């Protein structure tokens, strides 16, 4: 199968090599081999290596994602005789122009120009990552598949029923939220005798209980009185003609 998961190459005991379009689940082309294929592998640039009998052939342009109708290739790109050795397995070296071939007498490597990816994406996979980096990458990829609610220290958490009430879930969800100040919302909502702050002060001022909220109310009263006095002084300085244009407290 190629890197993008679009095409697949298979061999069988009928001595045929078939190219499949996985998206449409149908065969695109088929090629005849002199003996059943023992191993198939596709490189980064879609060069296909096929080992059969004592031969190894490399095919080019068996499939092209930019073409609607795939063109059948007439001859292999390269071939390796195997020196009479029975081919067991073929594998491409990642990002290199090297094909590894294992046979009944050992291992051989063949240079195939254009097989490796010339500009690999280091964000997709690092060519020089060590064991620790690989383990860290695997853990991160697994964690990205999980929902935050599924991560728990309890190994038996998955598969159980959530018996928490709606109020309890809302309370747990708002643990990081800052406490809201009820006076902050009504502080600047209107001016005058019927403002929200004055209504709240009249309602809370008659109680004989001194708490933090009542102290805050008294401070707001003092601030309001200071602003009113400052506004009156400004009206006196401006005079009766311009006093109506003065900014209200």
C-alpha positions in Angstrom: 0.0 0.0 0.0 1.3 3.5 -0.8 1.9 6.2 1.8 -1.4 8.0 1.1 -3.5 4.8 1.3 -5.0 5.2 -2.1 -3.5 2.3 -4.1 -2.5 -1.2 -3.2 -0.3 -3.7 -5.1 -0.8 -7.5 -4.5 0.6 -10.7 -5.9 -0.9 -14.2 -5.9 -0.3 -17.8 -6.8 -1.7 -17.2 -10.3 1.6 -15.4 -11.1 -0.2 -12.0 -11.5 0.5 -8.7 -9.9 -2.6 -6.5 -9.5 -2.9 -2.8 -8.9 -6.0 -1.8 -6.8 -7.8 1.5 -6.2 -8.8 1.2 -2.6 -11.3 4.1 -2.8 -13.3 2.3 -5.4 -12.5 -1.3 -4.4 -11.6 -2.3 -7.9 -8.6 -3.5 -9.9 -6.9 -0.9 -12.1 -4.4 -3.0 -13.9 -2.7 -6.4 -13.7 0.7 -7.7 -14.8 2.0 -11.2 -15.5 5.0 -12.5 -13.6 6.9 -15.6 -14.6 6.4 -17.1 -11.1 4.3 -16.2 -8.1 5.5 -13.1 -6.2 7.0 -13.6 -2.8 7.2 -10.0 -1.6 6.0 -6.5 -2.6 6.9 -3.1 -1.2 6.2 0.5 -2.3 8.8 3.3 -1.8 8.2 6.9 -0.7 8.0 8.0 -4.4 5.6 5.1 -5.4 8.3 2.9 -6.9 7.1 -0.7 -6.5 9.6 -3.5 -5.8 8.4 -7.1 -6.5 10.4 -10.2 -5.6 9.5 -13.4 -7.5 11.6 -16.5 -7.9 15.2 -15.5 -8.2 14.3 -12.1 -9.7 13.5 -8.6 -8.3 11.9 -6.0 -10.5 11.2 -2.3 -9.8 8.1 -0.8 -11.4 7.6 2.9 -11.9 4.3 4.8 -12.5 2.0 1.8 -11.8 -0.5 4.4 -10.4 -0.9 8.1 -10.4 -3.4 9.9 -8.3 -3.5 12.8 -10.7 -4.9 10.6 -13.6 -8.4 9.3 -13.8 -7.5 6.5 -16.1 -4.3 4.7 -15.1 -1.9 3.9 -17.9 -0.5 0.4 -18.1 3.3 0.2 -17.9 5.0 -1.8 -20.6 8.3 -2.7 -18.9 9.9 -2.5 -15.4 12.0 0.5 -14.4 14.9 -1.7 -13.1 15.6 -5.4 -12.5 18.0 -7.4 -10.3 18.9 -10.9 -11.3 19.4 -12.2 -7.8 22.5 -14.3 -8.9 20.4 -17.4 -8.7 19.3 -16.9 -5.1 15.7 -17.4 -4.1 14.1 -14.1 -3.1 12.4 -14.1 0.3 11.6 -10.4 1.0 12.1 -6.9 -0.4 12.0 -3.7 1.6 12.8 0.0 0.8 15.0 2.0 3.1 12.9 5.0 4.3 13.9 8.3 2.7 16.8 6.6 0.9 17.4 5.3 -2.6 18.2 1.9 -1.3 16.3 -1.4 -1.7 17.0 -4.2 0.7 16.6 -7.8 -0.6 16.8 -10.9 1.6 17.3 -14.2 -0.1 18.3 -17.8 0.8 22.0 -16.9 1.0 21.8 -13.7 3.1 21.1 -10.0 2.3 21.8 -7.7 -0.6 21.2 -3.9 -1.1 20.5 -2.3 -4.4 20.7 1.5 -5.2 17.6 2.6 -7.0 17.7 6.3 -8.1 14.6 8.3 -7.3 13.2 5.9 -4.7 13.6 8.0 -1.6 11.8 11.2 -0.6 14.0 14.1 -1.3 12.2 16.6 1.0 10.9 14.7 4.0 8.5 16.5 6.4 10.2 16.6 9.8 6.8 17.4 11.5 5.3 14.2 10.2 8.3 12.0 11.3 11.7 12.8 12.6 14.6 11.0 10.8 16.9 11.2 13.8 14.5 10.6 16.7 15.8 8.5 19.5 13.9 5.9 21.7 12.7 8.5 24.2 11.4 10.9 21.5 9.6 8.0 19.8 7.9 6.9 23.1 6.9 10.5 23.8 5.5 10.9 20.3 3.4 7.7 20.7 2.1 8.8 24.1 1.1 12.2 22.6 -0.6 10.6 19.6 -2.7 8.4 22.0 -3.6 11.2 24.3 -4.8 13.3 21.3 -7.4 10.6 20.5 -8.9 10.8 24.0 -11.5 13.3 25.3 -10.4 15.2 28.4 -13.3 13.8 30.3 -12.0 10.3 29.7 -8.6 10.8 31.3 -8.7 9.6 34.9 -6.4 8.1 37.5 -8.9 5.3 38.1 -8.2 2.5 35.6 -11.8 1.3 35.9 -13.3 4.6 35.0 -14.0 3.7 31.4 -17.2 1.7 31.0 -19.0 2.9 34.1 -22.1 5.0 34.4 -21.9 8.7 35.3 -24.1 8.9 38.4 -23.3 12.5 39.2 -26.2 14.9 39.3 -26.5 17.9 37.0 -25.9 20.3 39.8 -22.7 18.5 40.8 -21.4 18.5 37.2 -22.1 22.2 36.9 -20.3 22.9 40.2 -17.3 20.9 39.1 -17.3 22.7 35.7 -17.2 26.2 37.4 -14.4 25.5 39.8 -11.9 27.6 37.9 -14.3 30.5 37.3 -13.7 33.6 39.4 -16.4 34.5 41.9 -18.8 37.1 40.6 -19.3 40.3 42.5 -23.1 41.1 42.6 -22.3 44.8 43.1 -20.1 45.0 40.0 -23.0 44.4 37.6 -25.3 47.0 39.1 -22.7 49.6 39.9 -22.9 51.4 36.5 -26.5 50.6 35.5 -28.1 54.0 35.4 -27.9 57.1 37.5 -30.3 59.0 39.7 -32.6 58.0 42.5 -34.0 55.0 40.7 -30.7 53.5 39.7 -30.0 49.8 40.4 -27.3 50.7 42.9 -29.5 53.0 44.9 -32.3 50.5 45.0 -29.8 47.9 46.2 -28.4 50.2 48.8 -31.9 51.1 50.1 -32.8 47.4 50.3 -29.6 46.4 52.1 -29.0 49.5 54.2 -31.9 48.8 56.7 -30.4 45.6 58.0 -28.4 45.7 61.3 -26.0 42.9 60.2 -22.5 44.1 59.5 -20.7 41.9 57.0 -18.2 42.3 54.2 -21.0 43.1 51.7 -22.4 45.9 54.0 -18.9 47.4 54.4 -18.6 47.4 50.6 -22.0 49.1 50.3 -20.9 51.8 52.8 -17.7 52.4 50.7 -19.8 52.7 47.6 -22.0 55.3 49.3 -19.0 57.4 50.3 -17.7 57.2 46.7 -21.1 58.2 45.4 -21.3 61.2 47.8 -17.8 62.3 46.8 -18.8 62.3 43.1 -22.0 64.2 43.8 -20.1 66.9 45.8 -17.5 67.2 43.0 -20.3 67.5 40.4 -22.0 70.3 42.5 -18.8 72.2 42.8 -18.3 72.0 39.0 -21.8 73.4 38.5 -21.1 76.3 40.8 -17.9 77.1 38.9 -19.5 76.9 35.5 -22.4 79.1 36.5 -26.2 78.7 35.9 -25.9 79.0 32.1 -23.4 76.2 31.6 -24.4 74.0 34.6 -26.9 72.0 32.6 -24.0 70.9 30.3 -21.9 69.6 33.2 -21.4 65.8 33.4 -23.7 64.1 35.9 -22.3 62.0 38.6 
